[in-house]
Amino acid sequence: MGELLKRLRKGFGRKLVVLHTINGWIVVILALSGVMLFMNYWRGTLGEGRVWLKELHIIVGLLSLAPVIFYLLLAAKHWKQLKGKPWQKFNVFVVLGLLVGWLISGLLLWQFRTVGPWWSNHALTVHDLLTWVGLPYIIYHSITRAKWLKEPNRRTVRIEREVKEGGAAVIHPAASPQSFLSRRAFVKWAVGGGIAIAVGPSFLKWTVNTLGVSIGSPSYDEIVTRDGNQMVPLPQPMPASAPPVGGGAKGDFRIYSVTPIPSFSNATWSFKIDGLVDKPMTWNWEQFVKLTRKVQVSDFHCVTGWSVYKNTWEGIPLKQFLQEAGVKTNAKTVKFYSGDGVYTDSLTLEQAQMDDIMVAVLHDGNLIPNDLGGPVRLIVPKMYAYKSVKWLNRIELIDKDHVGYWEERGYDIDAWV
């Protein structure tokens, strides 16, 4: 082992530079792919490519373990060189902490089915927090450690000094450069301030949405208030919905969409069930809100790792629609259509009979806003949320399998939590 370490440490300085470069490119790839996976614009633009991008993100994330292990083998020698350099030691701890934290939380997100919603939900929060803190820090460190800032002739700014000569003030150049404000210090402050201004508002918004810290950003109630739908009359919540029997949802929804978020009015909205049924039916909004509804409390899990617990949903059980329409014997699959005109998904006829699958109209006593899939959306609590079709406006019974939007792009057809 000692001989192996000796060989690895040979040419230590050059290897450290190469290691730093490799690690830098890994962070760049992870940052770009992570941002693209996070942004709604890329969800619709990339299509199937988003799944490939996710695989690339996972593979590169796993590869990030290699430079960490290699550095740890060189760390003893490097640590001796950092004697008397506390800030450089601090930087080593920060970077290693970020890499290890990203790796562990990323592994938990990758294996979300194995670890379960609780672990993946917290792993996503940690992963995001490290990204919000780590990327600005790495950008700042990279710029302020640039070689050109270390050149002696760029370090100082000459200042002038004022002296009294014969009762009059005379300006003389300083005898030698003085560190009134070094170029390096100026760039550090400028870069740090620029990053804070650029990242700060988005970080504060993330803090509110994810950690529930109230600092004046839109709350769930405000999202409901600014709902883009114009549906009248508003459905009156049952006593179990207002106040919500579940005590109110715990957690925050992340808004994802593969299309621009649609909005509806009485004139543009209808709901129907057709296909292989005995009695096809169509409702306008006024008719739909008069249907008998039920209330249930359930958790909501997204395949990307986050969850919202104890939601109080009010709506019509799916199996009630199927019973009233009458399912023909050759029907095999229940297909769901989104009002965005693009998104579809499906359940087998057997799955569709589960008691807690609901065509929801209210959430915690409020009309579901269009940002979150209203005025009507499907809720499938035992499966990940890509099955819970937003802006639901049609149910069709068919005699064959149907591969939904995300299943076409690599997701599992059965989305059990």
Buried (B, 14 or more C-beta within 10 A) or exposed (E): EEEEEEEBBEEEEEBBEEBBEBBEEBBBBBBEBBEBBBEBEBBBEBBEEBBEBBEBBBEBBEEBEEBBEBBEEBEEBBEEEBEEEEEEBEBBEBBBEBBBBBBBBBBBBBEBBEBBBEBBBBBBBBBBBBBBBBBBBBBBBBBBBEEEBEEEEEBBBEEEEEEEEEEEEEEEEEEEBEEEEBBBBEBBEEBBEBBEEEBEEEBBEBBBBBEEEEEEBEBBEEBBEEBEBBBEEEBEBBEBBBEBBBEEBEBBBBBBBBBEBBBBEBEEBBBBBBBBBEEBBEBEBEEBBEBEBBBBBBBBBBBBBBBBBBBBBBBBBBBBBBEBBEBEEEBBBBBBBBBBEEBBBBBBBEBBBBEBBBBBBBBBBBBBBBBBBBBBBBBBBBBBBBBBBBBBBBBBBBEEEBEBBBBEBEBEBEBEB
